[in-house]
Amino acid sequence: MTLYRAVSTDEYRDFKVDRNFRTAKNTLEAKQFFKSERAVLEFVKVAIKRAYRPPYKYILFINVDSQCLEAVDLQAQDLDGYDAITIQEDDLPSFNNCVTFTTEQYV
C-alpha cells in the first residue's frame, strides 16, 4: 500500500535523518497520511493558495506493508474531502516499522 504526506522543509530534513516519522515540539501530536496521490496534490495546491506556514515543499510517497499496518492503531478519516489515516504520536514507532520504502517529490 502507498500513502502520501505533504511535508515542510524542516519535516523533510528530520525525516531524512533516519527515515522515521515523529512529531516535533509545538506541532500536532499525530501524523496524517492521504490514501491517494490526487488527494495530497490537491491538498498542497490549496495550501499554496492559502499561504500555509510553513509551506509544504515535498510530497513523500510511503510504501507500507499492509499486513504490518493492520496491527497499528490508526484512525481512518476524511481529510479535506479525501480518504486519509491518522497515526497518533505513540503509534508512530509501530508505523515506522511498517514502512518498506519511501521516495519524495519536490513541489
N, C-alpha and C positions, 0 to 999 in steps of 0.2 A: 504494500500500500504506500502511496506517496501523499505526504502532507506538505503544506506550503505556509511559510511565515514571512511576513514583511518585517525587516529589522532596520534600525538606525545604524549609523557607522559605529557607535560605541558598542551596541549589542553584537554587531558583526565581529568586531575585534575581540570581544570577550569570548564569543563562541569559537573563534579560530584558535584560541589558546589550547583547548583540549577537546574541542568538538562536543561540548556539553552545554545543555540549556540550563540556565539558572536565573534566578531573579536578582535584581540589583536594588540597592537602597533607594527608597522613595519611588518605587515602581509597583505596578500591580503584582500581587503575590501569586501569580499564575502565568502560564503561557498559553496563548491561543493560536490554533493552527487551522487554516482553511483546508477543506477537503478537495478543492479544485483550483487549478491554476487560474481559471477565469475569475474566480472569486477574489483571489489575492491581487490580481492585476486591477480589478475594479476597485478594490479597497485602496490600493496605492494611488490610483487616479483621483479618487475622492479626497484622499488625504492631502494630495498636492494642491487641489483646488481650495481646500480649507486651510492650507498652510499649517498642517500639524507640526508641532515641535516636540522633540527633534524630528526632522523629516526622515522618512523611510528611504534608504539608499540601496538596499539589497533585498532580493527575494531568495529565501532558502528553500530548496527542493529537498525534502527529507524522506528518504525511503525507510520504512519501518517494517519490522517483522510483525505481520498481522496476528499471528498466534501469540507472540510475546505481548503485544499490545492489549490483548483480551484480559490479561492479568493486571493491567494498570488501571487504577481508579481514575476514570476520566468522565467529563460531563459533555454530552452532546449538546449543541446549542445552535441557534440561529444567530449569526453574527453579520449584521448589516444585510440581511436577506439571503445569506448563504450558509450552507452547512459547514459547521466548524466543530472543533473539540477544544475543551479547556483542560489543562493539566495543572493542578494545584502545586504549589511550591514543594510540599512534602513528597509528592509523587514524581517529581522531575527526575530523581536518580533512577527510578524504575523505568521511566520513559526513555531516558538516555541509553539504558541498556538494550532497548528495542531498536534503536537507530542502527541501520546497517550501512547507510551511505548518504552523503549529502553533496549537493552541488549548489552553486549560487549564481545569481544573475544580478548585475548592476542595473539599477533603474534610473 
